[in-house]
Structure formats: C-alpha cells, structure tokens
Amino acid sequence: MEPIKVKNTQVQLEVNEADINGSTFTSAMLKDCLFREVMMVGARIIDANLSSVAIKDCNIKGLTIDGVDISKLLEEYRNK
C-alpha cells in the first residue's frame, strides 16, 4: 500500500472508519484533536508534548509511561 504523504501543510482531517495501521506522525501538530473509539494497541508516543491531554473512559490495560504501568497506579489510587 502506497502511503499518502501530508507534508508542510495546514489541513484539518476527518478520518472515519479508516484503517491507518502503521502510520507515522512526525513533527505533527495534533493540538485539540479528538480521538474517539480508536484502536491504538501498540502505538508509541515518543518525545511528545502531552500537556493538557485528557484520557477518559479508555481501556488502559498495559499502558505505560516511561516504563511505569499506569493501569496499576490508577487501580491503587481508586482503591484508597
């Protein structure tokens, strides 16, 4: 499959029911984007600004940040 390249442009994408497995986003501005009902199993986020990112009602089993299992931390927090 030949990749669709979007480079050096400002565009708003609306992606619905699409398979974009293996896609790469490098030096991309994703400010104020909404990801709803997406499958991100195995996704990697490296050297990103995640300030003010909100994660809600998501399956976070196995989610790690800098090697720390976040699902376990949240479970401990909720059981306090």
N, C-alpha and C positions, 0 to 999 in steps of 0.2 A: 504494500500500500504506500503510495507516494504521499509524504506529509504536505499539509497545507501550511505555508510559511506566512506568518504575520510579523513584519519587522519594521521598526522605525515608523510606526503609525499610531494614531489615536483612534480607536474604534471601540464601540460597545457591542459585545457579542451576546446573543441569546442562544444558548445551547440546550436543547430539549431532547430527551430520549436518545442520546447520542453515545456511541462507544468511542471514547478518545483515549483508550488504554495506551500506556507507553508514551503519552505526550510529555513534552518538556516545556517548562516555563522558566526562562532565564532573564533576569533583569526586567521583569514584567511588573507593571503597576496593576495590582489587583485590589486597590483601595475600594471599600464599600461594596464589594462583590457579595453575592448571596449564593451559597451552595446548599441546595435543598434536595434531600433524598438522593444523595450521590454515594457511589461506591468508591471509597478511597483506600481500600485494603492494599497495603504495601506501599502507599505513597510516602515519599520522603520530602521533607521540607528542610532545606539547608541554607544557612546564612540569610534568614528572612527577618523582616521587621514584623513581629506579630503583636504589636501594641494595639490594645483595644479590640482584639479578636474575641468573639463570643462563640462558645460551643454549647449547644443546647439540644437536649433530647437525642443524643447520639450514642451509638454503641461504641464504647471506648476500650473494649477488651484488648489488652496488649498495647495500648497507646503508651508510648514512651516519649519523654522529653529529656534530652541529654542522658539517655540510658536509664532514667527513673520511670518505673511503671506507674503511670498516673492513675490508672483504674484502682490500684491498691491504695494509693493515697486518698482518693475520694471515698473509697469504702470505709477507710479508717475515720475520716472526717465525719462522714454521715452517721457512723456508729457511736459518736461521742455522746 
